[in-house]
Amino acid sequence: MDAVTAPPPAAVEIVALTKRYAAGTPPAVDRIDLRIASGSYCCLLGPSGCGKSTTLRMVAGHESVSSGDILLDNRNITHLPAAARGTAMMFQSFALFPHLSALDNVAFSLKMKGVSRVERHRRAAQLLDRVAMGHLAQRKPGELSGGQQQRVALARALITEPRVLLLDEPLSALDPFLRIQMRAELRRWQQDLGLTFIHVTHSQEEAMALADTMVVMNQGLIEQVGTPHEVYNHPASEFVARFMGGHNVLALPHGLIAVRNDHMRIAPEGEGEGLAATITDVEYQGTYVLIGLRLADAAPAMREASVQLAEKSFAARPYSVGEHVRLSWSAADARALGPGAIRPEAPPAGTPSVRQPLSALATMAA
Ligand SMILES: Nc1ncnc2c1ncn2[C@@H]1O[C@H](COP(=O)(O)OP(=O)(O)OP(=O)(O)O)[C@@H](O)[C@H]1O
């Protein structure tokens, strides 16, 4: 097989995966279960400290597992060394060797495997061509832009012919403009290569732009798994609604609901029904105006709300800070929120760690 032909994609299954860094401390990852479809783009998303990097590092084999299992194409890789797993990692800072050319950076792992110079350079050059970097093969990382370094890092990860590419905040070292450009490139590469990508990010926007499947994590648990559309339009819990942003969480007598702030209606006091509120901010954002509000009859933690008004609507009836208004929404736009992730009970001693066979992986197909 040619070195640059994409190998068959793989599916990853994580079963009751747990990481406890020190006895007596809460687990960083707590018995999570997750299936990632072959050839899909999966984003692990959550606030700092939620356990997403720990999960990725355990899949990569860079962190030991406290309990649970990781399967790749039905093969248990939990205790295999990183190089024997069929995964490759692309790091935040790309971790390129500064004294080596792009070509030698890409060829490095083949050198370690004892592949001849001619052969490893041939394969590295092919991969650099593939990421449109062939013409800069002799440059050192310091002579390349951030985006070019990212492509070299990608080529270097691909030379081991991984079935799953693991990316830990791969865009965060780039400036905002380049980040959006490279984000689109990552997505294109993933589709071209047909590989499974697992990408860790704390950016909702990045995950929404890239993912077939978003996995929202909170305190070592998975709060929600779904397509970006599902997660944004049907947040499972208060945590997800607040973390994704763009939602109001409202306490009603029958429980909490979330309503997207572009689905809220606003009317001047006396001209409409709904929750009484006072305007605290008015922010012009170009295509829309974001109105910040304080609800009159809500508990302190639930008092803030926002409404996104199309620029035209705002121009037709401008609002200003201090104005008293009423907020309402259609029942069809309200999403009942569940309690969120429930920490699982500790399994009884002696329970086998792989609880279910790898089957029906298509459930999360893109
Ligand atoms: N090597 C370590 N030793 C001890 N605790 C650790 C170690 N690495 C991470 N932790 C802890 O485990 C928890 C999860 O960390 P992790 O890095 O997985 O989170 P994260 O969601 O990736 O956060 P970030 O976005 O800040 O990288 C945190 O409470 C963190 O302090």
The ligand as an SDF file (V2000), in Angstrom:
LIG
                    3D

 31 33  0  0  0  0  0  0  0  0999 V2000
   -1.0890   15.6450   35.6270 N   0  0  0  0  0  0  0  0  0  0  0  0
   -2.1040   15.9720   36.4520 C   0  0  0  0  0  0  0  0  0  0  0  0
   -2.0080   15.7540   37.7840 N   0  0  0  0  0  0  0  0  0  0  0  0
   -3.0160   16.0510   38.6230 C   0  0  0  0  0  0  0  0  0  0  0  0
   -4.1940   16.5960   38.2270 N   0  0  0  0  0  0  0  0  0  0  0  0
   -4.3490   16.8420   36.9190 C   0  0  0  0  0  0  0  0  0  0  0  0
   -3.3110   16.5570   35.9630 C   0  0  0  0  0  0  0  0  0  0  0  0
   -3.7550   16.9090   34.7290 N   0  0  0  0  0  0  0  0  0  0  0  0
   -4.9970   17.3920   34.9040 C   0  0  0  0  0  0  0  0  0  0  0  0
   -5.3660   17.3490   36.2070 N   0  0  0  0  0  0  0  0  0  0  0  0
   -6.6590   17.7850   36.7840 C   0  0  0  0  0  0  0  0  0  0  0  0
   -7.6770   17.0120   36.1750 O   0  0  0  0  0  0  0  0  0  0  0  0
   -8.8110   17.8180   35.8680 C   0  0  0  0  0  0  0  0  0  0  0  0
   -9.0940   17.7500   34.3740 C   0  0  0  0  0  0  0  0  0  0  0  0
   -7.9990   18.3450   33.6800 O   0  0  0  0  0  0  0  0  0  0  0  0
   -7.9200   18.3700   32.0850 P   0  0  0  0  0  0  0  0  0  0  0  0
   -6.6090   18.9530   31.7040 O   0  0  0  0  0  0  0  0  0  0  0  0
   -8.2870   17.0480   31.5370 O   0  0  0  0  0  0  0  0  0  0  0  0
   -9.0980   19.3880   31.7830 O   0  0  0  0  0  0  0  0  0  0  0  0
   -9.4140   20.1730   30.4500 P   0  0  0  0  0  0  0  0  0  0  0  0
  -10.8850   20.1590   30.3480 O   0  0  0  0  0  0  0  0  0  0  0  0
   -8.6550   19.6530   29.3280 O   0  0  0  0  0  0  0  0  0  0  0  0
   -8.9220   21.6380   30.8460 O   0  0  0  0  0  0  0  0  0  0  0  0
   -8.0780   22.7210   29.9830 P   0  0  0  0  0  0  0  0  0  0  0  0
   -9.0200   23.2080   28.9290 O   0  0  0  0  0  0  0  0  0  0  0  0
   -7.7690   23.7690   31.0130 O   0  0  0  0  0  0  0  0  0  0  0  0
   -6.8790   22.0090   29.4660 O   0  0  0  0  0  0  0  0  0  0  0  0
   -8.4850   19.2110   36.3710 C   0  0  0  0  0  0  0  0  0  0  0  0
   -9.0430   19.3610   37.6460 O   0  0  0  0  0  0  0  0  0  0  0  0
   -6.9720   19.2220   36.4340 C   0  0  0  0  0  0  0  0  0  0  0  0
   -6.5220   20.0840   37.4350 O   0  0  0  0  0  0  0  0  0  0  0  0
  1  2  1  0
  2  3  1  0
  2  7  2  0
  3  4  2  0
  4  5  1  0
  5  6  2  0
  6  7  1  0
  6 10  1  0
  7  8  1  0
  8  9  2  0
  9 10  1  0
 10 11  1  0
 11 12  1  0
 11 30  1  0
 12 13  1  0
 13 14  1  0
 13 28  1  0
 14 15  1  0
 15 16  1  0
 16 17  2  0
 16 18  1  0
 16 19  1  0
 19 20  1  0
 20 21  2  0
 20 22  1  0
 20 23  1  0
 23 24  1  0
 24 25  2  0
 24 26  1  0
 24 27  1  0
 28 29  1  0
 28 30  1  0
 30 31  1  0
M  END
$$$$
